[in-house]
Amino acid sequence: MTRIISVCAALLAAAGAAAAQPAQSPPRAPTSPEAVVQFVDNFVTPTHTTGKVARWEEGICPLTVGQQPAVTKFVSDRVKQIAALVGAPVNSSATCTPNIEIVFSRVPQELLDNIHARQPDYLGYAESGADIKKLATMTKPIQAWYETQTVDLRGMGRIDSARPQENPNGVHVARSTGNHLTDGVRSTFAHIVIVADVTKLAGYEAGPLADYITMLALTQINSLDTCQPLFSIENMLAKGCEAKNGKLTDNDIAYLRGVYKMAGDKKLLANQQNEIASVMQKVLDGP
């Protein structure tokens, strides 16, 4: 599932080494456990197939198109820099095949129509034509679509899709440990598409946009329309939130650290949430 979206083929460019500055946050008071739990609850999005939190296990290889080379390089580098910072795997090869495609477009719906026609699983899990049509609709200034897969105890992965899939080895059955706490089954990202509608982003600077996109590239967030109770870059485009520009905050970084430190094969979503919140609290309370 590593094919590049055809509509962007003429614009491909390799991403370079990270150059962005580390994320920082405004001064803040000590964060209460209740606020951390609420933050995690607002962000966590379980996959349809396992009901678990998906994350990258394969090294990320972001590709940004649709802007000047300096800008596209900056965005891709930012994603890789933060990924390395929070413990997400990064593919350091200059010739890696993109698995995160970031597109700045003036005609985003045309792009989505193209994906719908050529690679519908890139849009995410859908059980009906109506579901996939709804998924293939641009509704926000910046939006992300997640192709996830279920990886079993043996390391065998299968794309999360309601469509029939060819399997040369016969019927796929996810092998698990049978343990009530950790069953050996994980949800992972196979491919992410992020589209930015440049006609709706006038006045936003490249740095905040890159940070916003970075969060979407490393984790799937439940709602982008709600003002988060703690400082977060994801408040930047939510209606009614104060910040128009911003940057990745300590809360965002702590959350991502929790996602990439948790046990991916925890059987229950609640256990994963608790683990993310515990790591997040420790990071925020640290020196």
C-alpha positions as CSV (number, residue, x, y, z in Angstrom):
1,M,0.0,0.0,0.0
2,T,2.8,2.4,-0.8
3,R,1.7,3.7,-4.2
4,I,1.9,7.5,-4.7
5,I,-1.3,9.4,-5.5
6,S,-1.2,9.8,-9.2
7,V,-2.5,13.4,-9.3
8,C,0.6,14.5,-7.5
9,A,3.2,12.5,-9.5
10,A,4.6,15.5,-11.4
11,L,5.3,17.4,-8.1
12,L,7.3,14.7,-6.2
13,A,10.4,15.9,-4.4
14,A,12.6,14.2,-1.8
15,A,12.5,15.5,1.8
16,G,15.8,16.5,3.4
17,A,17.2,16.5,6.9
18,A,15.3,18.2,9.7
19,A,15.9,21.9,10.2
20,A,13.0,23.2,12.3
21,Q,13.5,24.4,15.8
22,P,12.3,22.3,18.8
23,A,8.7,22.8,20.0
24,Q,8.1,25.1,22.9
25,S,5.0,26.2,24.9
26,P,4.0,29.3,26.7
27,P,4.5,29.3,30.5
28,R,1.9,27.2,32.2
29,A,0.8,26.1,35.7
30,P,1.1,22.4,36.8
31,T,-1.3,20.2,34.8
32,S,-3.9,18.4,36.8
33,P,-4.4,14.6,36.2
34,E,-8.1,15.4,35.4
35,A,-7.1,17.8,32.6
36,V,-4.6,15.3,31.2
37,V,-7.3,12.5,31.2
38,Q,-9.8,14.8,29.4
39,F,-7.1,15.8,26.9
40,V,-6.4,12.2,26.1
41,D,-10.1,11.3,25.9
42,N,-10.6,14.2,23.4
43,F,-7.8,13.1,21.2
44,V,-7.9,9.2,21.2
45,T,-9.5,7.7,18.1
46,P,-9.9,3.9,18.0
47,T,-9.7,2.0,14.7
48,H,-12.8,0.4,13.4
49,T,-11.4,-3.2,13.3
50,T,-9.6,-3.6,16.7
51,G,-11.0,-0.6,18.7
52,K,-7.4,0.3,19.5
53,V,-5.2,3.3,19.0
54,A,-3.2,3.2,15.7
55,R,0.3,4.5,15.4
56,W,3.3,4.1,13.1
57,E,5.4,1.0,13.3
58,E,6.9,1.3,9.8
59,G,9.4,4.2,9.5
60,I,7.6,7.3,8.3
61,C,8.5,8.8,4.9
62,P,6.6,12.1,4.5
63,L,6.3,13.8,1.1
64,T,4.9,17.4,0.8
65,V,3.8,18.9,-2.6
66,G,2.0,21.9,-3.9
67,Q,4.3,24.7,-2.5
68,Q,7.7,26.1,-3.3
69,P,10.5,23.6,-2.6
70,A,11.7,25.4,0.5
71,V,8.3,25.2,2.1
72,T,7.6,21.6,1.2
73,K,11.0,20.6,2.5
74,F,10.4,22.5,5.7
75,V,7.0,20.7,6.3
76,S,8.4,17.2,5.6
77,D,11.4,17.9,7.8
78,R,9.2,19.1,10.6
79,V,7.2,15.9,10.6
80,K,10.4,13.8,10.7
81,Q,11.9,15.9,13.4
82,I,9.0,15.6,15.8
83,A,8.6,11.9,15.0
84,A,12.1,11.3,16.1
85,L,11.6,13.4,19.2
86,V,8.5,11.5,20.4
87,G,9.8,8.0,19.6
88,A,8.0,7.3,16.3
89,P,10.0,5.4,13.7
90,V,11.6,7.4,10.8
91,N,12.8,6.1,7.5
92,S,16.1,8.0,6.9
93,S,16.5,6.8,3.3
94,A,16.5,9.6,0.8
95,T,14.7,7.3,-1.6
96,C,12.1,5.9,0.7
97,T,8.6,5.4,-0.7
98,P,6.2,8.0,0.8
99,N,3.6,6.7,3.3
100,I,2.6,10.2,4.5
101,E,1.5,12.4,1.6
102,I,0.9,16.1,2.4
103,V,-0.8,18.1,-0.4
104,F,-1.4,21.8,-0.5
105,S,-4.1,22.4,-3.1
106,R,-6.5,25.0,-4.5
107,V,-8.8,22.2,-5.7
108,P,-8.8,19.7,-2.9
109,Q,-12.1,18.1,-3.8
110,E,-10.6,17.1,-7.2
111,L,-7.8,15.4,-5.4
112,L,-10.2,13.5,-3.2
113,D,-12.3,12.5,-6.2
114,N,-9.1,11.1,-7.7
115,I,-8.2,9.1,-4.6
116,H,-11.8,7.9,-4.3
117,A,-11.6,6.5,-7.9
118,R,-8.1,5.1,-7.7
119,Q,-7.3,4.1,-4.1
120,P,-10.4,4.3,-2.0
121,D,-8.8,2.5,1.0
122,Y,-6.6,5.5,1.5
123,L,-9.7,7.3,2.7
124,G,-10.2,5.0,5.6
125,Y,-12.6,2.3,6.6
126,A,-16.0,2.4,4.9
127,E,-18.9,-0.1,4.9
128,S,-21.0,1.4,2.1
129,G,-20.9,3.7,-0.9
130,A,-22.5,6.4,1.2
131,D,-19.7,6.1,3.8
132,I,-16.9,6.3,1.3
133,K,-18.6,9.3,-0.4
134,K,-18.8,11.1,2.9
135,L,-15.2,10.3,3.7
136,A,-14.2,11.6,0.3
137,T,-15.4,15.1,1.0
138,M,-13.2,18.1,2.0
139,T,-14.9,19.8,5.0
140,K,-12.0,21.5,6.8
141,P,-9.1,23.8,5.9
142,I,-6.7,20.9,6.7
143,Q,-7.9,17.4,6.8
144,A,-6.4,13.9,7.1
145,W,-7.4,10.4,6.0
146,Y,-6.0,7.3,7.6
147,E,-5.5,3.9,6.0
148,T,-4.9,1.6,9.0
149,Q,-4.1,-2.1,9.3
150,T,-4.3,-4.8,11.9
151,V,-1.1,-6.6,12.8
152,D,-1.3,-9.8,14.6
153,L,1.0,-11.8,17.0
154,R,3.1,-13.1,14.0
155,G,3.6,-9.7,12.6
156,M,1.2,-10.3,9.7
157,G,-0.8,-7.2,8.7
158,R,-4.1,-6.8,6.9
159,I,-5.5,-3.5,5.7
160,D,-8.7,-2.5,7.6
161,S,-11.2,-2.5,4.8
162,A,-14.8,-3.7,4.3
163,R,-14.0,-4.4,0.7
164,P,-13.0,-8.0,-0.3
165,Q,-9.2,-8.4,-0.4
166,E,-7.0,-10.8,-2.2
167,N,-5.0,-13.0,0.1
168,P,-2.5,-15.5,-1.5
169,N,-2.2,-17.4,1.8
170,G,-5.9,-18.0,2.2
171,V,-8.2,-16.6,4.8
172,H,-6.5,-14.2,7.2
173,V,-7.0,-14.9,10.9
174,A,-5.4,-12.6,13.4
175,R,-3.3,-14.7,15.8
176,S,-3.4,-13.5,19.4
177,T,-2.0,-14.5,22.7
178,G,-5.4,-15.0,24.3
179,N,-4.2,-12.9,27.2
180,H,-6.8,-10.6,28.8
181,L,-4.4,-7.7,29.1
182,T,-2.1,-7.9,26.0
183,D,-3.3,-10.0,23.1
184,G,-0.5,-9.4,20.6
185,V,-2.7,-7.6,18.1
186,R,-1.9,-4.0,17.2
187,S,-3.4,-1.3,15.0
188,T,-0.9,0.6,12.8
189,F,-0.9,3.2,10.1
190,A,-0.3,2.0,6.5
191,H,-0.8,5.3,4.7
192,I,-1.9,8.8,5.6
193,V,-3.1,11.6,3.2
194,I,-3.2,15.1,4.5
195,V,-4.7,17.9,2.4
196,A,-4.5,21.6,3.0
197,D,-6.9,23.9,1.2
198,V,-4.7,26.9,0.5
199,T,-7.8,29.0,-0.4
200,K,-8.8,28.8,3.3
201,L,-5.4,29.4,4.9
202,A,-4.6,33.0,4.1
203,G,-2.9,34.7,7.1
204,Y,-1.4,31.5,8.5
205,E,2.3,31.1,8.8
206,A,4.3,28.1,7.5
207,G,5.6,27.2,11.0
208,P,2.1,26.8,12.7
209,L,0.7,25.0,9.6
210,A,3.7,22.6,9.6
211,D,3.1,21.8,13.3
212,Y,-0.6,21.3,12.8
213,I,0.1,18.9,10.0
214,T,2.7,17.1,12.1
215,M,0.1,16.2,14.7
216,L,-2.2,14.8,12.0
217,A,0.7,12.8,10.5
218,L,1.7,11.1,13.8
219,T,-1.7,10.4,15.4
220,Q,-5.4,10.3,14.5
221,I,-7.3,12.9,16.5
222,N,-11.0,12.3,17.4
223,S,-12.2,15.9,16.8
224,L,-10.6,18.9,15.1
225,D,-13.7,21.0,15.9
226,T,-13.4,21.2,19.6
227,C,-11.3,23.7,21.7
228,Q,-9.0,21.5,23.8
229,P,-8.9,22.2,27.5
230,L,-5.1,22.4,27.5
231,F,-2.9,24.4,25.1
232,S,-2.7,22.5,21.8
233,I,-1.8,23.3,18.2
234,E,-5.1,21.6,17.2
235,N,-7.0,24.6,18.7
236,M,-5.6,26.7,15.8
237,L,-8.3,25.9,13.3
238,A,-11.1,25.0,15.6
239,K,-13.9,27.5,15.4
240,G,-14.3,29.6,18.5
241,C,-10.8,29.0,19.8
242,E,-8.6,32.0,20.5
243,A,-5.3,31.1,18.8
244,K,-5.1,31.7,15.1
245,N,-1.4,30.8,14.9
246,G,0.5,28.7,17.3
247,K,3.0,25.9,17.6
248,L,3.2,22.4,19.0
249,T,2.9,22.6,22.8
250,D,4.3,20.6,25.7
251,N,0.9,19.0,25.9
252,D,1.0,17.9,22.3
253,I,4.5,16.5,22.6
254,A,3.7,14.7,25.8
255,Y,0.6,13.2,24.2
256,L,2.6,11.9,21.2
257,R,5.2,10.5,23.6
258,G,2.4,8.6,25.3
259,V,1.1,7.2,22.1
260,Y,4.5,5.9,21.0
261,K,5.4,4.6,24.4
262,M,2.2,2.7,25.2
263,A,1.9,-1.0,24.6
264,G,0.2,-1.3,21.2
265,D,-1.2,-4.7,22.0
266,K,-3.2,-3.7,25.1
267,K,-6.5,-5.5,24.6
268,L,-8.7,-2.7,25.9
269,L,-8.8,0.8,24.6
270,A,-9.3,2.1,28.2
271,N,-5.9,0.5,29.1
272,Q,-4.2,2.3,26.2
273,Q,-5.8,5.6,27.2
274,N,-4.6,5.1,30.8
275,E,-1.1,4.4,29.7
276,I,-1.0,7.4,27.4
277,A,-2.3,9.6,30.2
278,S,0.2,8.2,32.6
279,V,3.2,8.9,30.3
280,M,1.8,12.3,29.4
281,Q,1.5,13.3,33.1
282,K,5.1,12.1,33.8
283,V,6.4,14.1,30.9
284,L,4.6,17.3,31.9
285,D,5.6,16.9,35.5
286,G,9.2,16.2,34.7
287,P,12.1,18.6,35.1
